[in-house]
Amino acid sequence: MKRFAAFVVGAVFGLTLSWSGMTNPDVLRDGLLFRDAYLMLFFASALGTAFIGMRVLKVLQAKALLTGEPVSWTTVKPERRHVVGSVLFGIGWAVADVCPGPIAAQLGQGVPWALATLVGLVGGLVLFSRRSAVTSG
Amino acid sequence: MDDQLAWYVGGPVLGLCVVALRWLLNERLGATRAWADAVAARFGSVHAWLLVGLIFGGVVFGLVASPLDGYGWLTDTFTGGTQWVIVPVLIVSGALIGYGARLASGCTSGNGLSGNAALSPASLVATGTFFGTAIAVSFAIEAVI
């Protein structure tokens, strides 16, 4: 049931990303070049909605519907890795005009170019887990 | 579905997905975490199933909408005999996206939406950094091509 719930949320997320043009590199690029306000308005309204929704959950002291645990989260202090990682991510995002969620949705749509991005993405993730395994152990 | 969904519909729906995952499972929605769990073969993880959902959402859209025509500035710039260049460019970009987002503990969804909605200072810093970098790189590409 928990996995099915996550699947459904993912499916709505993936369909919305696709329908909003987040899987279309031209939409991303026009947004990042400020030629079109869509990307920024889309992102800001998504963030505003998520922010209000999370506040409501907190005020109501909600319990997670499928696990019964109290809804709670922790915040993280900024470290160097958040900046360095985001610079690397930002470069890749701007060149390929796609981020991890839309890569998955592009693969679902059958966008052939997404296979190349996928190869790099998996390589990057594997490299990261190997490197962190070495540093921590 | 060939018309782009209005931002004031799509944005809030996306935001509600973040709230839904928190309310249903008390989990942070993040596509990078979803990919990382799937790549590590953690199929019991709800995040890996979120990824399956993301792909499925794309499949549904692909069935009803027209396919993408080319691939943005890359297919506009590299045409004919130089089109192969796009493949290594996308592979390197994908690697930067995967490694960078993991290092920063999140991408546009994990840090940009979920982390900022929780007012996590690390996510605010990460989001400012990746938006700033992406805007600068986009203008740099525009200046060169």
Interface residues (C-beta under 8 A of the other chain):
Chain A: K2 R3 F4 A5 A6 F7 V8 V9 G10 A11 V12 F13 G14 L15 T16 L17 S18 W19 S20 G21 T23 N24 P25 D26 V27 L28 R29 L32 L33 F34 Y38 L41 F42 F43 A44 S45 A46 L47 G48 T49 A50 F51 G53 M54 V56 L57 A62 A64 L65 L66 T67 E69 P70 V71 S72 W73 T74 T75 V76 K77 P78 E79 R81 H82 V83 V84 G85 S86 V87 L88 F89 G90 I91 G92 W93 A94 V95 A96 D97 V98 C99 P100 G101 I103 A104 A105 Q106 L107 G108 Q109 G110 V111 W113 A116 T117 L118 V119 G120 L121 V122 G123 G124 L125 V126 L127 F128 S129
Chain B: M1 Q4 L5 W7 Y8 G10 G11 P12 V13 L14 G15 L16 C17 V18 V19 A20 L21 R22 W23 L24 L25 N26 E27 R28 L29 A31 T32 A34 W35 A36 V39 A40 G44 V46 H47 W49 L50 L51 V52 G53 L54 I55 F56 G57 G58 V59 V60 F61 G62 A65 P67 L68 Y71 G72 W73 L74 T75 I86 V87 P88 V89 L90 I91 V92 S93 G94 A95 L96 I97 G98 Y99 G100 A101 R102 L103 A104 S105 C107 T108 S109 N111 G112 L113 S114 G115 N116 A117 A118 L119 S120 P121 A122 S123 L124 V125 A126 T127 T129 F130 F131 G132 T133 A134 I135 A136 V137 S138 F139 I141 E142
